[in-house]
Amino acid sequence: MLDYGMTIYKYCRVPCHYTGFNLAFRVDSGSNPFYFATAIEYENGDGDLSRVELQNGALGSWLPMQQSFGAVWKLNATVPGPLSFRITSSSNKTVVATNVIPVGWKPGQIYYSDVNF
């Protein structure tokens, strides 16, 4: 709660419903061959993301990402792509965005998936 003089502002997270949108992944401008970060946008549903995992190409194993701040998740690793994401919401729903970010991804680019909660 923030108090600015006589007005008190109270903030809370509300469910978002993005009709017609799927999850989008905005590659952070600081991403490079040894560090990858992405903002996950247009999350439809009932809460925060509790877990984000990344799969690099055909390696098969899922690597847990760390929440950097807000909607940005990061991984200190080399990830040339293609990149898939397994995302779990705070209500324990999981979706998988397969090969959503291609080989040769670029910082600052937005890549759109075909899934949402």
N, C-alpha and C positions, 0 to 999 in steps of 0.2 A: 504494500500500500504506500502511495506517495502522497505527501501533504504539501501542496503549494498554496500557502496562505490560507484562505478560507475554503478552498475547494480540495476535496480529498478524492483522488483517483484510485480505483481498485482495478487491477488487471487480472484476468483469468484466461486460460486457454479454452477455446470453444471448438466443437467439431466443425470441420470444413467439408463442404460437398462441392467438388469441382466436376460438374456435369460435363461430359465430353472430353475431359482431360485425363491423361495417364501420367504416371510418374515421370518426371524429367530429372536429369542429372546434369548440373552445371559444374563443369570441371573448374576448380579453383585456379585463379591466375597464377598462384605460386607453385602449382604442380610442375614436376619435372621428372626425368627418368628415374629418380631415386625416392621420390615423395609424391604421393597421390592424395588429393583431397577433392571432395565433391559435395555440393549442396543438393539435397534431395528436395525437389519442389513438387507442388500440386498433390501432396499427400491427401487422399480422400479418406476420411474416417474419424475415428473417435479418440485420437490422442497422439501422444508423442511416439517416436520410434524408440524402442528399447534395445534393438540389436540390428547392426548392419554387417553383413559379411560379403566379401568380394572373392570371386573366383576368376583367376587369370587364365584365359585360353582353355586349353584342354587338360590342364594340370589335374583337375578333379577335386582338389582340396579347397575348402572354404577358409579364408583368412578373416579373422575378426577385425573390424575397423574400430577406431576409437572416435568418440564424439569430440570434435575440436571445439566448436561453439555453435549454438543455435542448431540450424539444419545442416551444418557442415560436418562431415565424417572424413577421417584421414587414415592413411596407412603409410608407414615408412618402409617401402619396399619397391622394387622394380616391377612394374606392371605394364608390359607393352600392349596387352590386349589380345584378343577381344575380352572385354570385361563383363561379367555377369554379377548380379547382386541378389542376395537373399536378405529380405528386410522383414523384421518382426516388429509389430506395433506393441504399444503398452498393454493392449487387451489380448495379446498373444496370437494375433492373426499374422500369418506369414505369406508373403508373395515372393516370386522369383522373377527378376527381369533378366532374361537370357541374352547374352551377347549384345547388350544395349550400347556399349561404348566400343568402337572399333579399334583395330590396330592403327597406330598413327594418330591417336587422339591428340587434341590440341587444348592447352589451357585457355579458359574463357569460353569454350564452346558449350552448347547445350545439346544433350542427346536425349531423345524421347523413347520411352519404353512402350510396350503394349499391355501393361498391367497397372492395376491400382487396387486399393483395398476395397 
